[in-house]
Amino acid sequence: MGTKMKKTHPVSWDKIFRKITLTKIPFPSKLSEEYYEKIRYFLPNKARILEVGSGSGEISGYLAKKGHDVYLLDQSEVALNLSKRLFSHYGLRGTFVHGNLFSIPFNDNVFDCVWNSGVLEHFYKKEIVKGLKEMSRVSNNLVITMVPSAKSVTYRIAKVILEKEKKWDYGDEFPKYTLHKQFTDANLNVVKEELVGTYFGLMWLNKISRIPNDLLAELTNWAESLKEESLKEGISYLLLTIGIKKGIRGKSSGKVNYKSLVLDKEDELSQAYKKLSLIEKELKIYKNSKFWKLYKILKGI
């Protein structure tokens, strides 16, 4: 925030996905289970769901396992082939489409839900709004995103260190405190926004500290039982934003009254923006926390 963003790190997604084998893809993962628990209330039975920028397809695979009709779209043929192998390995059904976020090859209002994870953080604000509008165009209802959280100290520390050591493989990423304004600009109402992926957040520490598996398991249990919100926010990796198209009143099943779920965020956001700070200020807080002391110990392993 307040810092000009420059794209300086080109990335080859084909190269990244060529390195991933099926044995490296957890199925189901903690993230896919957590994600599904957060969104399932908003989905109709056997929803038609499109993931835009599907990568390995692991989360979509879990949605398919839960009985939904899933479509996976990616501009990387290598990624699509990897997800096809994943689906085949676990006996899952899915439709795989080559395409990109800004020109989705489907008609209007085809899907009950259009979503992505780890995609929008690579773009500027105007591009994000453009992408959200295109996702909204092909959705008759839900638009959902997950991006790296700007509050995640574990992720941001790891990113700084890996970039300095020239080991960062994921191109330019701009973590977010909120996507509420971008959703609003795309004519979407935000019904829920929260942090997820505590375990995934700890995995970033593993990339720079080589934490033994048994210690990582203990840390995960500790993190998931945290009561201190500031510490939990500093670990959780992803910002989950759930939006609906303006004018949508609810699912045809009548299970959810979306009108009652749409949050009036004006006062809440006003307070939230006052609390937001740059990572330097965040670090001052964590240097006096239990987490920071733990991190210093882990760095010495």
VEXVOPA-759848 format. One record per residue (C-alpha): residue in three letters; y negated, x negated, z negated. Coordinates in steps of 0.02 Angstrom, whole numbers, plus 50000, padded with zeros to 5 digits. Layout:
N
REC  type     c2     c1     c3
REC   ala      Y      X      Z
...
***
This chain:
301
REC  type     c2     c1     c3
REC   met  50000  50000  50000
REC   gly  49834  49927  50053
REC   thr  49924  49787  50144
REC   lys  49924  49780  50333
REC   met  50102  49788  50399
REC   lys  50150  49671  50539
REC   lys  50313  49675  50633
REC   thr  50373  49497  50637
REC   his  50561  49504  50619
REC   pro  50659  49555  50775
REC   val  50833  49622  50739
REC   ser  50991  49644  50841
REC   trp  51087  49793  50773
REC   asp  51231  49756  50892
REC   lys  51248  49585  50812
REC   ile  51247  49660  50637
REC   phe  51378  49793  50675
REC   arg  51492  49670  50764
REC   lys  51511  49581  50596
REC   ile  51569  49739  50507
REC   thr  51754  49778  50500
REC   leu  51837  49937  50436
REC   thr  51894  49845  50280
REC   lys  51712  49812  50237
REC   ile  51665  49997  50242
REC   pro  51701  50087  50076
REC   phe  51767  50262  50104
REC   pro  51717  50367  50019
REC   ser  51576  50265  49943
REC   lys  51474  50301  49787
REC   leu  51323  50328  49898
REC   ser  51407  50456  50010
REC   glu  51470  50554  49859
REC   glu  51300  50549  49775
REC   tyr  51211  50598  49936
REC   tyr  51326  50747  49964
REC   glu  51301  50809  49786
REC   lys  51112  50806  49814
REC   ile  51112  50902  49979
REC   arg  51264  51017  49975
REC   tyr  51168  51159  49892
REC   phe  51055  51167  50045
REC   leu  51196  51170  50173
REC   pro  51283  51325  50241
REC   asn  51472  51322  50250
REC   lys  51536  51218  50395
REC   ala  51361  51163  50439
REC   arg  51325  51079  50605
REC   ile  51247  50913  50554
REC   leu  51170  50774  50659
REC   glu  51144  50598  50592
REC   val  51012  50506  50695
REC   gly  51038  50319  50684
REC   ser  51214  50335  50617
REC   gly  51263  50152  50599
REC   ser  51439  50135  50531
REC   gly  51454  50324  50511
REC   glu  51524  50311  50335
REC   ile  51417  50450  50258
REC   ser  51441  50565  50408
REC   gly  51627  50533  50389
REC   tyr  51619  50598  50212
REC   leu  51523  50753  50272
REC   ala  51660  50781  50400
REC   lys  51791  50763  50263
REC   lys  51700  50902  50170
REC   gly  51725  51018  50318
REC   his  51561  51005  50411
REC   asp  51540  50989  50600
REC   val  51461  50817  50617
REC   tyr  51374  50731  50762
REC   leu  51329  50547  50759
REC   leu  51190  50475  50868
REC   asp  51145  50292  50883
REC   gln  51063  50180  51012
REC   ser  51191  50044  50976
REC   glu  51355  50066  51068
REC   val  51430  49939  50951
REC   ala  51385  50049  50801
REC   leu  51454  50204  50887
REC   asn  51618  50116  50925
REC   leu  51630  50061  50743
REC   ser  51603  50239  50681
REC   lys  51731  50304  50806
REC   arg  51859  50183  50734
REC   leu  51814  50239  50558
REC   phe  51838  50423  50601
REC   ser  52001  50387  50691
REC   his  52066  50283  50545
REC   tyr  52038  50424  50421
REC   gly  52086  50566  50537
REC   leu  51911  50640  50544
REC   arg  51828  50742  50682
REC   gly  51656  50699  50749
REC   thr  51551  50697  50907
REC   phe  51474  50531  50956
REC   val  51316  50521  51061
REC   his  51217  50375  51130
REC   gly  51030  50401  51105
REC   asn  50878  50363  50998
REC   leu  50767  50443  50867
REC   phe  50619  50479  50980
REC   ser  50713  50567  51119
REC   ile  50861  50660  51045
REC   pro  50969  50728  51189
REC   phe  50992  50904  51119
REC   asn  50905  51071  51140
REC   asp  50791  51147  51009
REC   asn  50862  51220  50847
REC   val  51042  51164  50879
REC   phe  51085  51094  50707
REC   asp  51081  51161  50529
REC   cys  51033  50989  50466
REC   val  50967  50830  50549
REC   trp  50958  50675  50442
REC   asn  50959  50486  50436
REC   ser  50970  50343  50313
REC   gly  50899  50169  50333
REC   val  50801  50210  50490
REC   leu  50622  50266  50461
REC   glu  50574  50115  50354
REC   his  50572  50010  50513
REC   phe  50424  50106  50586
REC   tyr  50238  50133  50557
REC   lys  50174  50297  50485
REC   lys  50130  50376  50653
REC   glu  50301  50331  50722
REC   ile  50383  50405  50568
REC   val  50292  50570  50594
REC   lys  50343  50568  50778
REC   gly  50524  50538  50730
REC   leu  50521  50676  50600
REC   lys  50450  50798  50727
REC   glu  50589  50756  50849
REC   met  50719  50779  50711
REC   ser  50638  50944  50665
REC   arg  50640  51002  50846
REC   val  50829  50998  50857
REC   ser  50854  51068  50681
REC   asn  50846  51252  50641
REC   asn  50821  51214  50458
REC   leu  50843  51051  50363
REC   val  50773  50876  50393
REC   ile  50830  50743  50270
REC   thr  50793  50557  50257
REC   met  50837  50410  50147
REC   val  50731  50251  50150
REC   pro  50717  50100  50035
REC   ser  50615  50141  49881
REC   ala  50457  50040  49849
REC   lys  50495  50058  49663
REC   ser  50661  49967  49679
REC   val  50631  49796  49602
REC   thr  50809  49740  49637
REC   tyr  50790  49774  49824
REC   arg  50615  49700  49837
REC   ile  50659  49541  49743
REC   ala  50814  49517  49851
REC   lys  50715  49550  50009
REC   val  50582  49421  49964
REC   ile  50712  49289  49921
REC   leu  50820  49321  50075
REC   glu  50669  49319  50190
REC   lys  50610  49155  50114
REC   glu  50783  49081  50140
REC   lys  50788  49153  50318
REC   lys  50943  49254  50274
REC   trp  50865  49427  50300
REC   asp  50956  49512  50445
REC   tyr  50877  49685  50446
REC   gly  50711  49660  50534
REC   asp  50547  49732  50471
REC   glu  50566  49856  50330
REC   phe  50423  49946  50243
REC   pro  50488  50028  50082
REC   lys  50407  50192  50029
REC   tyr  50346  50270  49867
REC   thr  50350  50441  49950
REC   leu  50367  50519  50123
REC   his  50283  50681  50071
REC   lys  50130  50658  50182
REC   gln  50233  50610  50334
REC   phe  50343  50763  50311
REC   thr  50189  50873  50293
REC   asp  50111  50797  50449
REC   ala  50273  50837  50541
REC   asn  50254  51020  50488
REC   leu  50394  51008  50359
REC   asn  50394  51072  50180
REC   val  50467  50951  50052
REC   val  50588  51042  49937
REC   lys  50653  50889  49847
REC   glu  50614  50704  49832
REC   glu  50701  50585  49714
REC   leu  50780  50413  49697
REC   val  50966  50384  49728
REC   gly  51084  50238  49749
REC   thr  51086  50149  49581
REC   tyr  51247  50058  49624
REC   phe  51179  50009  49795
REC   gly  51024  49941  49708
REC   leu  51131  49825  49603
REC   met  51220  49765  49759
REC   trp  51057  49684  49812
REC   leu  51067  49575  49657
REC   asn  51242  49528  49709
REC   lys  51174  49460  49874
REC   ile  51067  49333  49783
REC   ser  51159  49304  49618
REC   arg  51344  49310  49666
REC   ile  51386  49423  49519
REC   pro  51572  49426  49477
REC   asn  51653  49595  49516
REC   asp  51697  49633  49335
REC   leu  51518  49600  49280
REC   leu  51451  49704  49424
REC   ala  51562  49848  49367
REC   glu  51492  49833  49190
REC   leu  51314  49828  49256
REC   thr  51347  49983  49361
REC   asn  51410  50080  49210
REC   trp  51258  50022  49112
REC   ala  51137  50069  49250
REC   glu  51212  50241  49276
REC   ser  51195  50279  49090
REC   leu  51013  50225  49079
REC   lys  50893  50340  48990
REC   glu  50738  50233  49022
REC   glu  50667  50308  49182
REC   ser  50564  50155  49229
REC   leu  50719  50044  49224
REC   lys  50821  50168  49325
REC   glu  50683  50180  49456
REC   gly  50680  49990  49465
REC   ile  50864  49986  49512
REC   ser  50889  50140  49622
REC   tyr  50881  50082  49802
REC   leu  50842  50237  49906
REC   leu  50709  50372  49914
REC   leu  50789  50538  49963
REC   thr  50673  50668  50042
REC   ile  50735  50842  50087
REC   gly  50624  50951  50196
REC   ile  50633  51117  50286
REC   lys  50540  51179  50438
REC   lys  50387  51280  50391
REC   gly  50419  51465  50409
REC   ile  50603  51452  50362
REC   arg  50644  51581  50229
REC   gly  50823  51536  50192
REC   lys  50999  51518  50258
REC   ser  51078  51666  50343
REC   ser  51209  51670  50205
REC   gly  51070  51707  50081
REC   lys  51134  51571  49965
REC   val  50967  51484  49950
REC   asn  50793  51558  49943
REC   tyr  50696  51414  50017
REC   lys  50529  51497  49984
REC   ser  50560  51481  49799
REC   leu  50615  51300  49818
REC   val  50463  51239  49913
REC   leu  50363  51136  49791
REC   asp  50177  51143  49773
REC   lys  50151  50955  49767
REC   glu  49962  50945  49767
REC   asp  49936  50918  49579
REC   glu  50099  50822  49561
REC   leu  50057  50703  49703
REC   ser  49881  50678  49638
REC   gln  49954  50618  49474
REC   ala  50089  50516  49559
REC   tyr  49970  50420  49670
REC   lys  49870  50369  49517
REC   lys  50027  50290  49445
REC   leu  50077  50196  49601
REC   ser  50044  50010  49602
REC   leu  50085  49857  49705
REC   ile  50243  49759  49671
REC   glu  50146  49628  49573
REC   lys  50100  49759  49443
REC   glu  50278  49823  49441
REC   leu  50342  49648  49406
REC   lys  50229  49629  49254
REC   ile  50313  49781  49179
REC   tyr  50488  49720  49215
REC   lys  50456  49546  49148
REC   asn  50446  49627  48976
REC   ser  50597  49739  49002
REC   lys  50781  49723  48962
REC   phe  50818  49725  49147
REC   trp  50709  49572  49182
REC   lys  50796  49473  49044
REC   leu  50963  49524  49117
REC   tyr  50909  49472  49291
REC   lys  50858  49298  49228
REC   ile  51030  49279  49150
REC   leu  51115  49331  49311
REC   lys  51014  49205  49411
REC   gly  51089  49069  49304
REC   ile  51269  49120  49343
***
